[in-house]
Amino acid sequence: MTSLPSSVEVAIIGAGAAGLGAAHALQGCGLSVIVLEARNRLGGRAWTVQASPEVTFDVGCGWLHTADRNSFVGIAKQLGFEINKDLPPWRERAFGNAFPQRLRDDFMRAMDAFYERLWQAAQKGKDEPASQSLEPGNRWNPMIDAISTYINGCELKDMSTLDWDAYEDSNLNWRVRRGYGALIAAYGTSCPVALNCNVALIDHSGKRIRLETSQGTLTADKAIVTVPTNLIADEAIRFSPPLPAKVDAAHGLPLGVDDKVTLALDDAEAFPREGNLRGATMRTEMGTYHIRPFGQPCIEGFFGGSFARKLEDAGEGAIAAHSIDEIAGFLGNDVRRKLKPLYESRWGRDPFARGSYSHALPGHAGDRAGLAAPVDGRLFFAGEATSPNFFTTAHGARDSGERAAHEVLAALGKP
């Protein structure tokens, strides 16, 4: 990695997908550039770990959403990463009798009808809570809300209908066999990055921007800010003079919570590859499970929204313990001896994220454009929360970094 210089032309704060996308776009432009990263690694909320010798686990993002328009698909091919195009285990591939086919069909009809009402509400242009499109009294409403926590990181009452409608989804979802986080880290290896360099203050009061970091102070002509919205909203990074419009926009785009766990699975061959396990549970506080992803001997669990926060608050290991209890409730108590915790995420407790990815609160769909807008031709903003159509995704973050880099070049009068 790179040591901290005293002066650069462009400073990029954050070495997640957005910051790395910006750095790549500025390569070869004749500018001195540094990426400042508070963590000791690249990738931000994209992170792959070897949970066991047999299990590779994406602690953060794991799916190449809208794969036919996902810029990381081409990058993966360039870097020699294998793309897996198997069907996701979301609607099909149900395992066990915890959610019988008759009930699954009834649930899917209710959820599809909800999405149709939500789309109709969006066409009216009212930025209302998505929960208003639930059918009053429908037995499946809590489970529809649970699906929202997996997708959006929040319950429907906290989700903007117009923001939901703005997201572009081709329903084509692929994976990276070696890990999405590993791909993004490899993408960043050619970028000039200073690790363990936490930015506390961005002073734009003078002719040059002054950045106070945990490794010292540097100055820059331009700065691209790519940090998660919760850090801006909490003013973990301060601006001088203050930027109340940015802080307000960040408050309108909080990071929800999506957490994951992977459990080692003994006697794995007795279970299907790429299976889905979910109960007919009439409550929002529930997990959903992916059996043997890539054929690995493990089960991955997913939790979102306020329930994920509650499990995080219960302490380390609580997500895995709940997962084992819930799976045993579906498949029988004998399965407990086959499951062993390997790794779990706690993104709400991560000091450099404080959540998983952004959702617009009702009435705040327009805050994405407000957060993305440059300030005085010197401060530029990127990150998944600034993406108009691919927010919540790694490729939306990367593309936003590229967009911010182009804004910097335009401000400097460079092609």
Stockholm file with secondary structure:
# STOCKHOLM 1.0

chainA/1-415         MTSLPSSVEVAIIGAGAAGLGAAHALQGCGLSVIVLEARNRLGGRAWTVQASPEVTFDVGCGWLHTADRNSFVGIAKQLGFEINKDLPPWRERAFGNAFPQRLRDDFMRAMDAFYERLWQAAQKGKDEPASQSLEPGNRWNPMIDAISTYINGCELKDMSTLDWDAYEDSNLNWRVRRGYGALIAAYGTSCPVALNCNVALIDHSGKRIRLETSQGTLTADKAIVTVPTNLIADEAIRFSPPLPAKVDAAHGLPLGVDDKVTLALDDAEAFPREGNLRGATMRTEMGTYHIRPFGQPCIEGFFGGSFARKLEDAGEGAIAAHSIDEIAGFLGNDVRRKLKPLYESRWGRDPFARGSYSHALPGHAGDRAGLAAPVDGRLFFAGEATSPNFFTTAHGARDSGERAAHEVLAALGKP
#=GR chainA/1-415 SS CCCCCSEEEEEEECCBHHHHHHHHHHTTSSCCEEEECSSSSSBTTCCEEEEETTEEEESSCCEECSGGGCHHHHHHHHHTCCEECCCCSSSSCBCSSSSCHHHHHHHHHHHHHHHHHHHHHHHTTCCCBGGGGSCTTCTTHHHHHHHHHHHHSSCGGGSBHHHHHHCCCCSCCEEETTCHHHHHHHHTTTSCEESSCCEEEEECSSSSEEEEETTEEEEEEEEEECCCHHHHHTTSSEEESCCHHHHHHHHHSCEECEEEEEEEETTGGGSCTTEEECCCCCSSSCCEEEESGGGCSEEEEEEEHHHHHHHHHTCTTHHHHHHHHHHHHHHCGGGGGGEEEEEECCGGGCTTTSSSEECCCTTCTTHHHHHHSCBTTTEEECSGGGCSSSTTSHHHHHHHHHHHHHHHHHHHTCC
#=GC SS_cons         CCCCCSEEEEEEECCBHHHHHHHHHHTTSSCCEEEECSSSSSBTTCCEEEEETTEEEESSCCEECSGGGCHHHHHHHHHTCCEECCCCSSSSCBCSSSSCHHHHHHHHHHHHHHHHHHHHHHHTTCCCBGGGGSCTTCTTHHHHHHHHHHHHSSCGGGSBHHHHHHCCCCSCCEEETTCHHHHHHHHTTTSCEESSCCEEEEECSSSSEEEEETTEEEEEEEEEECCCHHHHHTTSSEEESCCHHHHHHHHHSCEECEEEEEEEETTGGGSCTTEEECCCCCSSSCCEEEESGGGCSEEEEEEEHHHHHHHHHTCTTHHHHHHHHHHHHHHCGGGGGGEEEEEECCGGGCTTTSSSEECCCTTCTTHHHHHHSCBTTTEEECSGGGCSSSTTSHHHHHHHHHHHHHHHHHHHTCC
//
